[in-house]
Amino acid sequence: MHGLTFANPGFLFLLLIVPALAVWYFYRRNVNPPVMQVSSTRGFRKDYVQWRHYLYNGLYVTRLLAITLLIIAMARPQTSLSRQSINVEGIDLVIALDISGSMLAQDFRPDRLEAAKDVAMDFIDGRPNDRIGLVIFSGESFTQCPITTDHAVLKNLFKEIKSGMIDDGTALGDGLALAISRLKDSKAVSKVIILLTDGVSNMGSVDPLSAAEIGKLFGIRIYTIGIGTMGYAPYPVQTPFGIQMQQMKVEIDEPLLARISQMTDARYFRAQNITKLREIYREIDKMEKTRIDVTEFRKRKEEFLPLAMIAFILLALEGFIRYAVLKTIP
């Protein structure tokens, strides 16, 4: 037991009544002794006192001890420090997500962006010990969520992502550079970026390969995912007659994405459907398991229950002895 504290320390003042009750008991016995007329005092000699006499006086001591234990139990003693060494798996990770207009293509249901969000949130649920952040990019890049262990907040920010939040385009290098900036100062043993896009880099001020080189210098592995079917995909287009679906060619710069991953000792994946996308995240999940030692602290552990149980046992014992063993006939 380390660092014993009390949740309700005010109850401890009630302990003052225990010595008061003891003084009152012995004062009452000495000041007002019982009076009885007998023909001989032989039975009251010291060597004639029976065990019942001592047992009767011991009952009050038992009651005082039970009261003491109950008062301490009401004060709710707690151990404030209990340490336990455990092993957990954790990394620092940033998801860099393309939200350009082409991510609205409906070769995934309901579209690429929503499918990518759903699968990524399932991935987050499976990594409870990781610090995870979120960067979004299209024509420019933006930090939607810094790396955090508060996955509830992270998932809420994921849900708020929509295409059109920032200027359209595919600034792949800018998005990657921003994700790297979120991890470069991390002290984690393992630092990872998952970059998902469906297009070709056509905007931005940072060359994607230059960004990958910087990531390599900081020991960051960059897994890249190209999302989109082969050939053509239905894409919503605004026309004078409203939004209509048109078949648009799927163009993903796979050699560039593969090169980025190769430079950082990671892998490139192609997701042609949502099933394959889920398999990719599961594969990344298996590859990125880093065991670290953690000391877990439990700040409060209730300790009142054993005291209360002992007190009730003492009270029950007192009642049994008083009304069964020492039972008298009126």
ZIWO-V172927 format. One record per helix or strand of 2 or more residues. SS is the DSSP state (H for helix, E for strand). FROM is the first residue (numbers start at 1). TO is the last residue. Records with the same first field share a line. If there is no record, write none. Layout:
# ZIWO-V172927
SS=FROM-TO / FROM-TO
This chain:
# ZIWO-V172927
E=4-6 / 77-79 / 82-89 / 92-98 / 131-137 / 141-148 / 191-197 / 220-227 / 232-239 / 242-249 / 268-271 / 291-298 / 301-302
H=9-31 / 42-44 / 46-48 / 51-74 / 101-104 / 112-125 / 151-159 / 172-183 / 208-217 / 254-263 / 274-287 / 304-325
